[in-house]
Every structure is written in structure tokens, then in C-alpha cells.
Amino acid sequence: MPNNTIDLKKILLLIYDQKDIEANLNLDEGCLLECEDPKPLIKVINYFLNYLDQLKELPMEIGLELRRDSYALSLLAYTSTDNVPELSDKLEETLRSYNATFDVHHETGKYLQIKISFSKS
């Protein structure tokens, strides 16, 4: 049974401070997740940030949105590159344990965006 409540905004701010990355943050309050162990989720978020950091040409855009039945985390890197490296195939499975899914949108020559949706139910 889940026994930890994690605040996604606090986690993102902590990662942001520790990584010293260039990013614009727009983070809603109240995005709380119940889980047993936050470490795998923190690793996945770190992985995505490292992945985008190697591609970015301008500061990243990091957004956390509180929705009625979900939380949406958006990570966007402006990049003119056409070729982006493959993402790990273990991410989906890890996120599933947090009731989360992700998708990637690559607008060639403009940006690469990773959106993670956390279901509240």
C-alpha cells in the first residue's frame, strides 16, 4: 500500500537546484502523489531532464499543471537537431507504477517535448 506522499513541485525544484540546469519553471501547487517509493520516479525525471539537456539550445521549459483528474508535467527543449537519441524502454514500466504515462512530441528543427500525465485515480 502507498505510504508516502510526494509533492511533484518540491521534487522538481530540488532536481532543478541540484542539477543547475537552465530552465524556465511554471509549476502549479498541489500536485501530490501517493506512492511507496519516490526514488524510481525521481530517476525517471532526472533521466528525461538529462536527455533534453543534451539537446537544448535555449533554456528548457518545465511546466507542472494541476488538472481535475490528473497532473501534467511538460518538459520542453528547443532544439534544431533532426536526430534525437532513442529513449530507454524501461521508462514506461517505471511510470506505470505511479499511474503515469508519457509521450514525446518532436517538431523537427524546433523542439522536443516530453509530457508525463499522472492519473489521480
SULRASUL-V346757 format. One record per pair of residues at least 4 apart in sequence whose C-alpha atoms are under 7 Angstrom apart, sorted by the first residue. I is the first residue (numbers start at 1). J is the second residue. D is the distance in Angstrom with one decimal. If there is no record, write none. Layout:
i=<I:I>
j=<J:J>
d=<D:D>
//
This chain:
i=<1:2:2:2:3:3:3:4:4:4:5:5:5:5:6:6:6:7:7:7:7:8:8:8:9:9:9:9:10:11:12:13:14:15:16:16:22:22:23:23:23:23:24:24:24:24:25:25:25:26:26:26:27:27:27:28:28:28:30:31:31:35:38:39:40:40:41:41:42:43:44:44:45:46:47:48:49:50:52:52:55:55:56:56:56:56:57:57:58:60:60:60:61:61:61:62:62:62:63:63:63:64:64:64:65:65:65:66:66:66:67:69:69:70:70:70:70:71:71:71:72:72:72:72:73:73:73:74:74:74:74:75:75:75:76:76:76:76:77:77:77:78:78:78:79:79:79:79:80:80:80:80:81:81:82:82:90:91:92:92:95:95:95:96:96:99:99:100:100:100:100:101:101:101:102:102:102:102:103:103:103:104:104:104:105:105:105:106:106:106:107:107>
j=<36:34:35:36:34:35:36:34:35:36:32:33:34:35:32:33:34:11:31:32:33:12:31:32:13:27:29:31:14:15:16:17:18:19:20:21:59:60:59:60:61:62:59:60:61:62:61:62:63:62:63:64:63:64:65:64:65:66:66:66:71:98:42:43:44:94:45:95:46:47:48:91:49:50:51:52:53:54:56:77:77:79:60:77:78:79:78:79:78:76:77:78:75:76:77:74:75:76:73:74:75:72:73:74:71:72:73:70:71:72:71:119:120:117:118:119:120:117:118:119:115:116:117:118:115:116:117:113:114:115:116:113:114:115:111:112:113:114:111:112:113:110:111:112:109:110:111:112:108:109:110:111:108:109:108:109:94:95:96:101:99:100:101:100:101:118:119:116:117:118:119:116:117:118:114:115:116:117:114:115:116:113:114:115:112:113:114:111:112:113:111:112>
d=<6.9:5.7:4.5:4.5:6.8:6.2:5.5:5.6:5.3:5.6:6.3:5.4:4.6:6.3:5.5:5.2:6.5:6.3:5.9:4.6:6.5:6.1:5.7:6.2:6.2:6.1:6.6:6.8:6.1:6.2:5.9:6.1:6.2:5.9:6.0:6.3:4.8:6.3:4.6:4.3:5.6:6.7:6.6:6.1:5.0:6.1:6.3:5.0:6.0:6.3:4.7:6.4:5.4:4.5:6.6:5.6:5.4:6.0:7.0:6.0:6.3:6.8:6.3:6.2:6.3:6.9:6.3:6.9:6.1:6.0:6.2:6.6:6.2:6.1:6.0:6.2:5.8:6.4:6.1:5.8:6.9:6.0:6.8:5.0:5.3:5.2:5.8:5.5:5.9:5.6:4.8:6.9:5.9:5.0:6.6:5.7:4.8:6.4:5.7:5.0:6.6:5.7:4.5:6.4:5.6:5.0:6.4:6.8:4.9:6.7:5.6:6.3:5.4:6.6:5.3:4.4:5.1:5.7:5.0:6.7:6.9:5.7:4.6:6.4:5.7:5.0:6.4:7.0:5.9:4.5:6.4:5.6:5.2:6.3:6.9:5.8:4.3:6.4:5.5:5.4:6.4:5.8:4.2:6.5:6.2:5.4:4.9:6.8:6.9:3.8:5.2:6.9:6.9:5.6:5.4:6.0:6.4:6.1:6.1:6.6:6.6:5.0:6.1:5.2:6.5:5.7:5.5:6.6:5.3:4.3:6.1:5.7:5.4:6.8:6.8:5.4:4.2:6.2:5.8:5.5:6.7:5.6:4.5:6.4:5.8:5.1:6.5:6.0:4.4:6.3:5.3:6.2>
//
